[in-house]
Each structure stands twice: as C-alpha cells, then as structure tokens.
Amino acid sequence: MSAPDPDDGQAGTGGGEGGVVRFVLPVLVLAVGVLAWDLTVRINDIPPYVLPSPGTVLRTLVVDWPILWSSLLTTLATTLEGFVAAAVGGIAIALLFSRSKWLEYSLFPYAIMLQVTPVIAIAPLLLIYLPQQTAVVICAWIVAFFPVLANTMQGLKSVDRNLSGLFRLYGASPLQTLRYLKWPSALPHILTGLRIAGGLSLIGAVVAEIAAGAAGAGSGLAYRIAESGYRLNIPRMFAALLLLSLAGVVIYMLLALASYLVLRRWHDSALGKEG
C-alpha cells in the first residue's frame, strides 16, 4: 500500500486559500498606499488645490455625486458603443480575412495604421467632419478594434493541423469547419481580445471626450477632469479619476467573468481554476 500523498488533503482547500490571498494582498497594498498618501498630505500640510487628502477626495465624490454620476454614464455609454462596434467589426473582418488571403493582404496594413496612429491626433479631424457623439464613438472603436481583429485572426490560424486534415478527409464544408473546428479553437483568443478591447474602448472614449471639450448636461467624465484642472478643483479631478479607474476595473472583471463562464466546461485555461 502506498503512503498517502500529503498534498491530497489540501487539494480541496488550496483553491479557496489562493482566492483569499489574491483578494487580501491587493487590499493590503491599497490600504498602505492610501495611508502613505494621507500621511504625506498631513505631515507636509499640502493644500487641497495641490494634493487633496483621501478623505477630501471621498467627501468631494459624495458632494459632487450627481454631476459625476451623470458624466460617468455618458462616458460608459460611449465606451459600450465603441466596444460593441469593435467586437462585431473585428470578428467579422477577421472571418473575412480567413476566407480570402487577397483581402487580408490588401486591408490588414490599414488596420495596423489605425492602431499605430495616436487617437488624440485623429479625434480633432473626426470632430470636423462628423457629429460630436459619432466622432467620439469612432475614436473608442479605433482604439479597441485592432486587438479583437488580431486575436481573432491568430485564433483562426491556430487550428491543429491534424484536426484540419481530418475535417478535409471527411469532406466537411467550409461552414462546418468554421463552426466545429476553427471557431472553438479561436474562441479563447477572441475572448482575450475582447478583454483587452474593453479597457481600450474606455481609454478611446476618454481621449475623444477631452478632444471634443463639450460642456453641458451631456458632458462625459473626461470633460469633468479637464474642467476641474482649469478651475484648480483638484479634489473633483481626483474623484473623477477614481471613478474612471473603478469603471475600468469593473469592465475588465465583467469581461473576465464572461470569458470564464464560456470556457469553464472545456478549455484548459478555465478548467485550471476549478481545482
């Protein structure tokens, strides 16, 4: 009889302990950072218009919540529109490229040009020729589009050659090959591209809103940040930045959760989390 493996008894609890550690460590780092920030402000007696304390930022967030919340919803709406356009367009064009090498060779360099051109340089030009909201959404789409396209193309090209040969041997149609072989193989890559695109679409929306610089009830959170800088309302600027950061984290977590739910029953990257 073989001796029991000492690790077997810990197998059921290892995942839970790892989850607790992954949650506790970032919270501790955040607490230390906030404490160091507060002590720096108090010890050096720094005025709020130079560097507000964490408490001042939180009070500003509560007092200015109606304005900041409305602006956050405007920015999130633009982010969602840009993200959906990038997801649909990136996946659709990658599928077209997979069907025609000539189309890929003709158009892919222009997709790279969109990716490497700074959106802050494109936004003023778009604002000249397009309505403001349309231009802002296009900027969010430009930033988020390429990761979806590139990851989808990589996934479609990562099909196992033996399986591809087997499908050809059995006379599978192109649609059947795409549905039962290429799409499942590409899905983890596509979901990775979508996770990247979620944060980038928020960045694109913020940059475009700053370039637009439009005031009013429909102003996005980026305009509030710029406005606070002009008026030296630094606590409101920090509060708006805090909301943007939290929004980015929530977007990433939601997309990561969606990816896990899609892949958890069959892909190794998600199956590893079950243990």
VEXLUM-482587 format. One record per residue (C-alpha): residue number from 1; x, y, z. Coordinates in pm, 1 decimal. Example, Ala and Ser with C-alpha at 12.3 -4.5 7.8 and 13.67 -1.06 7.14 Angstrom:
<rs>
R, i, x, y, z
R, 1, 1230.0, -450.0, 780.0 $
R, 2, 1367.0, -106.0, 714.0 $
</rs>
This chain:
<rs>
R, i, x, y, z
R, 1, 0.0, 0.0, 0.0 $
R, 2, 142.3, 335.9, -94.3 $
R, 3, 168.9, 615.8, 156.2 $
R, 4, -94.7, 889.0, 125.6 $
R, 5, 9.6, 1199.1, -57.6 $
R, 6, 29.3, 1486.9, 191.3 $
R, 7, -91.3, 1724.8, -78.1 $
R, 8, -417.5, 1532.4, -127.7 $
R, 9, -569.9, 1663.2, 189.6 $
R, 10, -501.5, 2017.7, 87.4 $
R, 11, -627.7, 1987.2, -266.5 $
R, 12, -980.8, 2088.6, -175.9 $
R, 13, -875.7, 2395.7, 20.4 $
R, 14, -588.4, 2518.3, -194.7 $
R, 15, -816.5, 2695.4, -440.8 $
R, 16, -1008.3, 2871.9, -162.6 $
R, 17, -692.3, 2983.1, 16.0 $
R, 18, -547.2, 3105.2, -312.1 $
R, 19, -862.8, 3304.9, -379.6 $
R, 20, -845.6, 3467.9, -35.8 $
R, 21, -478.8, 3558.5, -82.9 $
R, 22, -546.7, 3705.7, -428.0 $
R, 23, -812.8, 3927.7, -270.6 $
R, 24, -635.1, 4022.0, 51.3 $
R, 25, -297.7, 4119.6, -96.9 $
R, 26, -430.6, 4391.4, -332.3 $
R, 27, -645.5, 4528.8, -47.9 $
R, 28, -339.3, 4548.3, 177.6 $
R, 29, -137.6, 4725.0, -91.0 $
R, 30, -424.3, 4971.3, -141.8 $
R, 31, -451.9, 5036.8, 231.2 $
R, 32, -78.4, 5101.8, 261.0 $
R, 33, -83.5, 5333.6, -39.8 $
R, 34, -381.6, 5534.6, 91.1 $
R, 35, -222.7, 5559.7, 436.5 $
R, 36, 106.4, 5682.9, 289.5 $
R, 37, -83.3, 5935.8, 76.1 $
R, 38, -278.4, 6067.3, 377.6 $
R, 39, 31.6, 6092.3, 596.5 $
R, 40, 221.6, 6276.1, 323.3 $
R, 41, -53.0, 6536.9, 295.6 $
R, 42, -87.8, 6579.9, 672.6 $
R, 43, 282.5, 6591.3, 760.7 $
R, 44, 370.6, 6836.5, 484.4 $
R, 45, 47.1, 7037.6, 526.0 $
R, 46, -17.1, 7027.1, 149.9 $
R, 47, -316.8, 7239.8, 42.3 $
R, 48, -607.9, 7064.5, -134.2 $
R, 49, -552.2, 7250.6, -461.8 $
R, 50, -205.9, 7090.5, -483.3 $
R, 51, -273.1, 6742.1, -344.9 $
R, 52, -600.1, 6663.2, -165.2 $
R, 53, -611.4, 6401.3, 107.2 $
R, 54, -804.0, 6075.1, 54.5 $
R, 55, -1075.3, 6199.6, 288.7 $
R, 56, -1116.1, 6520.5, 87.1 $
R, 57, -1147.3, 6319.5, -233.6 $
R, 58, -1415.1, 6095.8, -82.5 $
R, 59, -1611.1, 6397.3, 50.2 $
R, 60, -1593.5, 6557.6, -294.0 $
R, 61, -1713.2, 6233.7, -450.3 $
R, 62, -2018.7, 6236.4, -222.9 $
R, 63, -2095.8, 6607.8, -265.5 $
R, 64, -2048.9, 6609.0, -645.2 $
R, 65, -2201.3, 6265.3, -699.1 $
R, 66, -2498.7, 6377.7, -914.5 $
R, 67, -2270.3, 6556.5, -1163.1 $
R, 68, -2003.0, 6286.8, -1164.7 $
R, 69, -2253.9, 6003.4, -1194.2 $
R, 70, -2425.7, 6164.3, -1492.6 $
R, 71, -2090.5, 6220.1, -1662.3 $
R, 72, -1982.4, 5863.3, -1587.9 $
R, 73, -2296.9, 5725.4, -1751.8 $
R, 74, -2225.3, 5935.4, -2061.7 $
R, 75, -1870.3, 5801.8, -2083.4 $
R, 76, -1981.7, 5442.7, -2023.0 $
R, 77, -2244.5, 5469.9, -2296.4 $
R, 78, -1977.6, 5584.8, -2542.0 $
R, 79, -1746.1, 5307.6, -2423.1 $
R, 80, -2014.3, 5043.5, -2474.7 $
R, 81, -2096.1, 5166.7, -2825.3 $
R, 82, -1730.0, 5168.4, -2924.5 $
R, 83, -1669.8, 4826.7, -2768.6 $
R, 84, -1966.1, 4663.4, -2944.9 $
R, 85, -1861.0, 4814.5, -3277.5 $
R, 86, -1503.7, 4692.2, -3224.5 $
R, 87, -1616.4, 4342.4, -3124.2 $
R, 88, -1856.0, 4296.5, -3414.5 $
R, 89, -1630.1, 4462.9, -3671.4 $
R, 90, -1309.8, 4294.9, -3555.2 $
R, 91, -1454.7, 3943.5, -3551.6 $
R, 92, -1640.7, 3987.7, -3881.5 $
R, 93, -1338.2, 4125.0, -4066.3 $
R, 94, -1112.7, 3852.5, -3922.4 $
R, 95, -1355.4, 3591.7, -4055.2 $
R, 96, -1344.0, 3757.5, -4398.0 $
R, 97, -963.6, 3763.0, -4387.5 $
R, 98, -961.2, 3392.4, -4303.1 $
R, 99, -1162.6, 3323.5, -4618.0 $
R, 100, -954.9, 3541.2, -4853.8 $
R, 101, -579.9, 3591.3, -4833.4 $
R, 102, -603.5, 3858.4, -5102.9 $
R, 103, -843.5, 4057.2, -4884.5 $
R, 104, -613.2, 4019.2, -4583.9 $
R, 105, -306.9, 4131.0, -4779.0 $
R, 106, -498.7, 4430.7, -4916.8 $
R, 107, -659.9, 4564.3, -4599.3 $
R, 108, -463.0, 4442.5, -4296.2 $
R, 109, -188.4, 4710.0, -4333.7 $
R, 110, -456.1, 4977.3, -4297.1 $
R, 111, -580.1, 4816.1, -3977.4 $
R, 112, -223.6, 4841.8, -3846.7 $
R, 113, -216.2, 5208.8, -3946.4 $
R, 114, -528.4, 5272.2, -3738.4 $
R, 115, -366.0, 5100.4, -3442.7 $
R, 116, -34.9, 5286.6, -3451.7 $
R, 117, -179.3, 5632.8, -3520.5 $
R, 118, -244.1, 5813.2, -3187.1 $
R, 119, -615.7, 5863.5, -3139.1 $
R, 120, -550.4, 6209.4, -2993.7 $
R, 121, -428.3, 6307.3, -3340.9 $
R, 122, -730.8, 6156.4, -3516.3 $
R, 123, -1000.5, 6293.3, -3284.8 $
R, 124, -980.2, 6663.3, -3389.7 $
R, 125, -1004.0, 6563.1, -3754.9 $
R, 126, -1309.4, 6344.7, -3693.8 $
R, 127, -1476.0, 6622.2, -3495.2 $
R, 128, -1451.4, 6849.3, -3800.1 $
R, 129, -1637.7, 6616.3, -4035.7 $
R, 130, -1868.3, 6416.6, -3806.1 $
R, 131, -2122.3, 6492.5, -3531.6 $
R, 132, -1957.5, 6506.5, -3192.8 $
R, 133, -2105.6, 6185.9, -3046.9 $
R, 134, -2034.5, 5991.3, -3364.7 $
R, 135, -1673.7, 6109.8, -3365.5 $
R, 136, -1627.7, 6013.3, -3000.3 $
R, 137, -1767.5, 5662.8, -3058.7 $
R, 138, -1543.4, 5615.5, -3364.5 $
R, 139, -1239.8, 5708.8, -3154.2 $
R, 140, -1336.3, 5445.6, -2897.1 $
R, 141, -1381.8, 5195.7, -3182.1 $
R, 142, -1043.7, 5276.2, -3340.2 $
R, 143, -856.4, 5207.4, -3017.4 $
R, 144, -1042.7, 4883.6, -2936.9 $
R, 145, -1076.7, 4739.0, -3288.3 $
R, 146, -726.9, 4605.4, -3357.4 $
R, 147, -687.4, 4375.9, -3051.9 $
R, 148, -1011.6, 4199.5, -3143.2 $
R, 149, -907.7, 4166.8, -3507.8 $
R, 150, -553.3, 4048.0, -3433.1 $
R, 151, -653.4, 3797.2, -3164.9 $
R, 152, -935.6, 3655.3, -3375.8 $
R, 153, -702.9, 3612.8, -3674.0 $
R, 154, -443.9, 3443.2, -3452.4 $
R, 155, -706.2, 3209.1, -3312.3 $
R, 156, -836.9, 3113.5, -3655.0 $
R, 157, -480.7, 3034.1, -3764.6 $
R, 158, -405.9, 2827.2, -3452.7 $
R, 159, -613.8, 2527.0, -3554.9 $
R, 160, -446.8, 2189.2, -3505.3 $
R, 161, -323.7, 2072.8, -3845.6 $
R, 162, -413.7, 1711.3, -3775.5 $
R, 163, -772.0, 1804.6, -3695.4 $
R, 164, -788.0, 2027.5, -4001.0 $
R, 165, -669.1, 1739.8, -4218.0 $
R, 166, -927.0, 1511.1, -4056.7 $
R, 167, -1207.1, 1754.3, -4141.4 $
R, 168, -1087.9, 1768.0, -4503.5 $
R, 169, -1064.0, 1388.4, -4513.1 $
R, 170, -1428.3, 1354.4, -4413.2 $
R, 171, -1538.2, 1618.1, -4664.1 $
R, 172, -1651.3, 1884.1, -4416.4 $
R, 173, -1780.5, 2202.2, -4577.8 $
R, 174, -1612.0, 2537.5, -4504.3 $
R, 175, -1907.2, 2635.1, -4284.2 $
R, 176, -1885.5, 2309.7, -4086.4 $
R, 177, -1509.6, 2352.1, -4045.7 $
R, 178, -1561.2, 2704.8, -3918.7 $
R, 179, -1838.9, 2607.4, -3679.9 $
R, 180, -1695.8, 2289.7, -3531.2 $
R, 181, -1320.2, 2343.1, -3557.4 $
R, 182, -1198.7, 2695.3, -3622.5 $
R, 183, -1446.4, 2882.3, -3403.6 $
R, 184, -1391.0, 2670.1, -3088.8 $
R, 185, -1016.0, 2692.0, -3144.5 $
R, 186, -1027.7, 3068.8, -3186.3 $
R, 187, -1272.6, 3139.6, -2902.8 $
R, 188, -1012.3, 3172.6, -2621.4 $
R, 189, -813.1, 3415.6, -2838.0 $
R, 190, -1127.6, 3612.8, -2922.1 $
R, 191, -1222.7, 3644.8, -2556.2 $
R, 192, -871.0, 3763.1, -2473.9 $
R, 193, -901.8, 4028.3, -2743.6 $
R, 194, -1237.3, 4137.2, -2602.3 $
R, 195, -1092.7, 4173.6, -2252.1 $
R, 196, -820.1, 4398.4, -2391.8 $
R, 197, -1066.8, 4592.3, -2605.0 $
R, 198, -1292.5, 4666.0, -2307.4 $
R, 199, -1031.4, 4879.3, -2132.7 $
R, 200, -904.4, 5032.8, -2455.0 $
R, 201, -1253.3, 5144.5, -2556.9 $
R, 202, -1277.2, 5335.1, -2228.3 $
R, 203, -940.3, 5498.2, -2298.8 $
R, 204, -1052.1, 5592.2, -2650.1 $
R, 205, -1374.4, 5743.5, -2519.9 $
R, 206, -1188.1, 5949.8, -2259.4 $
R, 207, -933.9, 6081.2, -2510.5 $
R, 208, -1207.1, 6173.4, -2759.0 $
R, 209, -1412.3, 6348.5, -2492.5 $
R, 210, -1113.1, 6558.1, -2391.1 $
R, 211, -1052.5, 6648.3, -2755.4 $
R, 212, -1419.7, 6735.7, -2803.5 $
R, 213, -1422.3, 6953.2, -2491.9 $
R, 214, -1801.1, 6992.7, -2499.3 $
R, 215, -1967.9, 7131.6, -2186.5 $
R, 216, -2326.2, 7085.6, -2079.2 $
R, 217, -2551.3, 6825.9, -1922.3 $
R, 218, -2426.2, 6553.8, -2156.9 $
R, 219, -2060.6, 6602.1, -2081.3 $
R, 220, -1854.4, 6291.9, -2019.1 $
R, 221, -1630.6, 6226.1, -1722.0 $
R, 222, -1320.4, 6323.5, -1919.8 $
R, 223, -1454.5, 6674.4, -1966.4 $
R, 224, -1513.7, 6699.1, -1591.7 $
R, 225, -1149.5, 6610.7, -1533.3 $
R, 226, -1031.3, 6877.2, -1777.7 $
R, 227, -1274.6, 7131.3, -1633.8 $
R, 228, -1156.0, 7058.6, -1279.2 $
R, 229, -796.8, 7114.4, -1389.3 $
R, 230, -880.3, 7452.3, -1541.9 $
R, 231, -1059.5, 7561.4, -1224.0 $
R, 232, -797.8, 7410.0, -989.3 $
R, 233, -1071.1, 7194.7, -837.4 $
R, 234, -821.2, 6917.8, -777.0 $
R, 235, -1039.1, 6715.5, -534.7 $
R, 236, -1306.8, 6679.3, -804.1 $
R, 237, -1037.8, 6581.9, -1054.6 $
R, 238, -917.0, 6303.6, -824.1 $
R, 239, -1277.0, 6191.0, -762.8 $
R, 240, -1342.1, 6170.8, -1137.1 $
R, 241, -1017.3, 5980.8, -1191.1 $
R, 242, -1118.4, 5739.1, -915.4 $
R, 243, -1450.0, 5673.8, -1088.5 $
R, 244, -1275.2, 5616.2, -1421.2 $
R, 245, -1032.4, 5369.9, -1264.6 $
R, 246, -1311.2, 5180.3, -1092.8 $
R, 247, -1508.7, 5171.3, -1417.6 $
R, 248, -1209.1, 5023.2, -1599.6 $
R, 249, -1162.7, 4756.6, -1331.9 $
R, 250, -1531.5, 4664.4, -1339.8 $
R, 251, -1529.1, 4639.1, -1720.1 $
R, 252, -1228.0, 4407.4, -1712.1 $
R, 253, -1375.4, 4191.7, -1434.7 $
R, 254, -1708.2, 4153.7, -1615.4 $
R, 255, -1536.0, 4051.1, -1938.6 $
R, 256, -1307.2, 3812.7, -1748.8 $
R, 257, -1612.1, 3658.2, -1580.8 $
R, 258, -1786.3, 3620.5, -1916.4 $
R, 259, -1474.5, 3454.9, -2057.8 $
R, 260, -1457.8, 3211.9, -1765.9 $
R, 261, -1826.8, 3120.4, -1795.6 $
R, 262, -1787.7, 3048.2, -2166.8 $
R, 263, -1469.2, 2841.1, -2132.7 $
R, 264, -1509.1, 2675.4, -1792.6 $
R, 265, -1653.0, 2343.8, -1916.4 $
R, 266, -1398.6, 2261.7, -2184.2 $
R, 267, -1088.9, 2483.3, -2206.0 $
R, 268, -773.8, 2423.2, -2001.7 $
R, 269, -731.3, 2790.4, -1911.5 $
R, 270, -1063.4, 2784.4, -1723.9 $
R, 271, -1054.5, 2423.0, -1605.7 $
R, 272, -739.5, 2503.2, -1406.8 $
R, 273, -940.4, 2740.2, -1190.2 $
R, 274, -1175.3, 2468.3, -1077.2 $
R, 275, -907.6, 2287.0, -873.6 $
</rs>
